[in-house]
Amino acid sequence: MRLTVVGAGYVGLASALAFAAVGHEVVCVERDPARLARLRRREDPLGEPGVGELLRQTAVRFVESDPELDHADVVLVAVGTPMRADGHADLAQIDEVSRIIAYDARPGTVVAIRSTIPVGTCDRLQTGVLGHQVVVSNPEFLREGHALEDTFAPTRIVAGGPSGARAIVEALYAPLRNRGRRASDFVPLIWTTSRSAELAKYAANGFLATKLSFVNEIANLADVVGADAAAVLRTMALDPRIGAGHLRPGLGWGGSCFPKDTRALAALAAGEGYDFIVLRAAIEQNNRQLAQFAYLIERETRADATIGLLGLAFKAGTADTRESPALALARRLAGTGRRVNAYDPAIRSTPYAAISRVDSDAFAACAEADAVVVATEWPEFAALDLCALRQVTRGDLLVDGRAVIDPVRAAAAGFRYRGVSGLSAAQA
């Protein structure tokens, strides 16, 4: 099958490489000159596990534009839909790409939208600019840091649109759906309407964000009533109705999806006259959680203090700093006059003025620091030699914003440990 992928970000690049690896002929369109140049040199521009190897092993052609778009059986769209100031998704890139596809693609070509888009977008495109093509919503459920893993072994494939497109979509995904010999190894493909598929992506991310906000509230409440938050959350993790995922309390959720998608979902609901109370509360709690961590640090350090910030990425396993709570915290602390030195295993430099410098290791970032703040849950931070770390810091405050440090080990090393179970005291 001939496939054109538009956009070589996390979703587009992972999709292009995976579909090429299972036998499809793939062309990937990327407009950013620097990224395109790296891809043509078969270099990984994302730092995503496995991408470098597949770039060298597959025959994906990377182009600025596809002059043979009319040869494509499927055009897969994976361009950005960033958040506007009013919370709604910005569809400028979707609309621009759609105009190009409408002009260059054959009538009847299946256009699968992998980008996260508001409910009703595919219907608008189908009755408008893409009236001669067949528009399908095909949302992705990839995790950054696991994009290829999740593409090759998805838990489900969701697609929705005109019934005539179903056979094409099933043929596209057939090599990725059959994972083994047993019936249980066959990945389900849920075919539905485009509106249902569009909402499915927002629903998944909205639920996970809400779960994280609820977990943070339970941890905060545990501190108020004198309970052990870790023990409480362990009991929850063992309940199969709840599951163990997304049960780590911390300074809040961020990244390229959760903040954008929760606000877009809330804006969508508001636009339809529906008050999405639970989602609004999750967003409010997340904002408050970060503010409480910042206040704790501000209360226990001088205004001219030096902060050793461990972590810049929004989560471990990626170099992505979009909507990163670590950076949001750094901006607030720097805004109060504090100096923030940082270390992240995946990041060597940053353009953000809030970060005074990015060091090559945790000990350099924390040298002469008045407080150490763990802001990303990298495993190496949990394994730090805390006694050695305490030898290089000026102050003894250790703020664990990701619940990765053993409080007993921290105290034994001479640190004053503060984690989620300290936020209520910081509010006092």
N, C-alpha and C positions, 0 to 999 in steps of 0.2 A: 504494500500500500504506500502511496506517495503522500507524505505528510509535511506540511509547512508549519513550523512553530514560530509565532511572532512574540518576541521577548525572550531574553536569555538571563533572566533573574533566577532566583531559587526554583520557582515552579517551572518556568519555561526550559531552563537548561536541564534540569533533572528529567523532565518529560522527554525532551529531544534525545538525550543520551539513552534513556531506558528504551524508548521505542526503536531507536536504531540498533540497540544491542539485541533486541528480539527479532530483528529482521526487516523492519520497515525502512523505506528510503526517506531520509529526513533532511530537510533544509531548515536552518534556524536563522531568523531575521533579528538582528540586533543593531539599533541605531546609535548607541553610544560608541564613539570611535575608539576610546581607550579599551573598553571591554571587548569590542570586536577584534582589535589587534591582538589582544592576549588570547582570545579563543582561537584565532587563526594560527597562532603559534602553539596551540594545544596546551595552553597554560590555564590553570584553574583561577578564575577571577573572584571566586566566592569563598575559598577556604572550606569547601564542603567535602566531607569524607567521601572518597571514591571517585570524585569528579575528575581529578587529574588522570587517573588510570583509564577511565572510560573515554576521555578526550583523545587519548593516544590509541585506544583500541577500536573505536568506532569511526565510521566514515561520515559523520554529520558534517554538512557543508554550512559554514557560517558566512552570512552575506548581509550587506546593508539593506538591500531590498531584493525580493525574489522576482527576477524577470520571467520565470516560468511558473508563476502562481496559478496560471490556468491549467497546469498539469496536476495540481494537488487534488487528491481525493478528499482530504480533510485539512482544514486550516484551524490550527489550535492557537487560541489567543491567550497570552499570559503576560499582559502588560499591567502596569501599576494603576491602582485606583485609590490614591492617597486621600486622606481626610481633609475636607474643606473646613474653613473656620466655623461654619455652622453645624459641623458634625456629619454632614452628608458626604457620600463618596464622590470624589471628583472623577467624572467619566470622560474627561477630555481625550485621554489616550485611547480609550475604547472607541469613541466616536471617530477619531482620526483614522485608526486602523480599519474600522468598518468601511469608511469611504474608499480606502485603497482596495480592500477586498471586493467591494461591490463593483469596482471598475475592472479589476484584473482577474478575478476568479470566474470559473465557469458557472453558468446557471445550474442550480441543483447541488453545488458543492456544500458539504457539511461544514459549518463554522461552529466549532466547539469553544465556548467561552470558559476558560479555566480561572480567569480573574474573578475576584470576589466582587459581585455587583448587586445593586439593590433589586428587590423583587419587582418584576415587570420590565426590566431592561431588555431581556431577550425578546419579549413580545414587541417592545418599541422598535427594536432593530429589525425584527421580522416583518413588521408592517410598514417599515420605513426604508432606510437606506439599503438593507440587505434583503429586500423583498424577492430577489431572484435566487438567493441562496437559501439554505436550510439552517436555521440558527438553533443551537442546542446549548443549554446550560450544563456545564460539566465541571463542577467545583472540585478543588483539590483539598486534601486534608493532610498536608505534609507538615512535618516538624522540621524547623531549621536545625541543622546538625545531623538530621536523619533523612534528608530529602530523597536521596537515592534509595535508601532502605525502604522508605514508605512508598516510593513509586514502584519498586520491584515487588513489594509484598504489601499491597494495600489491604486494609481491613474491609473496605467496601468501595465500590465505584458507583457514583451517583451521576445520573444524566437525565435530562428532561427536555422535550421538544416535540416537534411533529413526529408522528409514528413512523414515517418513511425514513427517518434518519437512524432508527434503532439498529437495523442490521449493520449499517456502516460502523456505528459506534461499537457494537459488539465485536465486529471483526477487528477493529483497531486494538481493542483491549484483550482479545482472546489469548494472545501469548502470555500476558501478565496475569490472567485469571486462573490458569490451571497450574497450581503450585505443587501438586503432588498427585499420588494415585488415589487417595481417598476422597470421597465426596465432600468431606469437611474441609479439604484443602482448596476447594474451588471458591474463588472470591465472588461474593454476590454482586451483581450489577442491578442496582435499583433504578428502574426506568419509570419516570414520572413526568409531570408537567414541568415546564421551565420555571414557573413561579415556585413550585415546591422545591426544585433543586436549588434555586437561588437562596431560598430561605433556609435550606438544610445547612448550608455553610455558616450562615450567621447564627443559627440555632446552636450548632456545635461549639463555636467559639464563645458565644454568649454564656452558654452553660458552664464551660470550663472556667471562664473568668469569674462567674458567680460562685462557683465552687471554691476557688482560691480566696475570694473575699470572705466567704463564710468561714473557711478554715482560719483566716487571720482573726476574725471576730471570736471564734472559739478559743484561740490561743490567748487573745487579749482578755477574754472573760475568765479563762483559767487562772490568769495572774490575779485578777480581782478577787476571786473566791478562794485562792490558795490551792488550786489543783495543779497537777502536772500535765501541761499541754501535750508533751510528747506521748505520755501514756494514753491520754484521751484519744489522740489521733491514731495511735496504734490500734486501739480497739475499733475505731471506725474503718481502718484499712482492711481489717479482717472480715468486714461485712461485705459479701459479694454484691449486694445492692448498691454499695457505695464505691468499692474498689480502692486500690492503693494509690492510684495516680492523682496528681495535683492535690496532695495533702500536706505539703511542706509550707509552714507559715513563713512569712518574711516581710520585707519592706514594700512589697507590692508587685503587681504584674505589669509587664510592658511588652515591648517588641513591635514587630511590623503588623501584627494581626489583632491581638486582643483589644488594645486601646481604640484602634481605628474601627474595628468591626462592632464593638459594643456601642460606640457612639453612633455609628451608622444605623445600627438596629434600633437604638432608642430614637434617633431622628426619623427613621422610617415609621415607627409606631406613632410618634407624635404627629407626623404628617397625615396619618390616617385617623387621627383623633383618638388613638388608644394610649392610655397611660400605662407604660410598662414599668410598674412600680419596682419589681424585683431587680430588674436590670439597672434602673436608675440608682437604686441603693448600692448595688455592687460597684458601680462606678464611683459613687460618693465615698464608699468605704475605702476603695483603693487610693483615692486622693488623700484621704485622712491618714491612712496607714503610713504613707511616705512622709507626710507632714509631722507625724508623731516621732518617727525615727530622727528626722532632722532636728526637731525640738529637743529630743534627748541629748543629741550630740552638742547642740548649742548650749544647753543648760549646764553640761558637765565639762565644757572646755572654754578657754578664753576666746575673746573675739578675734585675736591675732594668732590663734592656734594653727599648728600644722597637722593636717589629716593624712594618714596613709590609707588610701582607698584601694582595696583589693577587689578588682573586677570593674570592667567598663561595659562589657557586652550585656544585653538584656537577660541572657541566660548562658549557662555553660554549653560548650560544644559549638559555638558560633562566634564570629567576629562582628556580628550585627549590633549596632548601638541605637537603632531606630527606637524611639520611645523608651529608652533604657532607664529604669529606675535609678541605676547607679549614676548616670549622668544628670538626671533630674535632681538627685540628692547633692551631687557635686556643685551644680549651679546654685542651689539654695545656700550651701555652706560658703561658697566663694562670694556670694552676694552679701554675706554678713562680715566679710573681711578675712575669712580663714583661707589658708593656703592648702590646696589639695594636690598631693602627689599620688600618682596611680600606677598600678601594674595589672595587666591582664595577659594571660598566656597567649591569646590570639591577636593582640593589638599592640603595635609598636609605636604608633603615633596617633594623635587626634587633633582635629582643627579647633576643638572647643576651648574657648578662653578660660572656662572654669577650671580646667586642668592645668596646673602650673608646669608639670612635666610628667612624661610617661617613662617609667624606669624598666629595666630589663629583668628585674626579679622582685619578689615580695620584700626582701630585706632592704633593698635600696629604696623602695617606695616608702617604707616605714621608718627609715633612718631619721632619728631625732623627731619623730612624730609624737604629738601630744595624745593622739588617739588613732587606733587602728579600726577601720570599718570594712567588714566583709560585705560586699554588695553583689557579688555573682557567685553562684554555687559550684565553682570549679573544684574538682576532687583534690587538687594539690593544696588548696587552702585548708581543707580538713586534715591533711597530713602534715601541715607545717610544724616544724620544731618550735613550739611556743616559748620554750625557755630561751632558745637562741634569739627568737624574735624580740623577746622582752629585753634582751641585752642591748638592742640597737634603738629601742624607742625611748623617748624622753618621758612620756606619760604612761600611765598604766591602764588606760581605758581601752577596752576591746568591745566594739559593737558588732554583734553577729547578725547581720540583716538577712541571712539565708539559712540559719539554723544548721550550720555545718560544723561548728566548733563545739567540742565537748566542754561544757562549763567547768567540770571538775579539773580537767587538764589545764584550762585557762587560769583558774584560781591557783593551781599548784605552781604555775609558771610566774605568778605574781601579777596577773592581770585582774582588773575589775571587769568582770564579764557582764555585758548587757545584751539581751536578745529581745525576742518578742515579749518575753515575760519580764518586762521592765518598762513597757510603754505606759502602763497605767500609772506607775510612779512618776514617769516623766511629765504626765499631764497634771500632776498634783501641784 
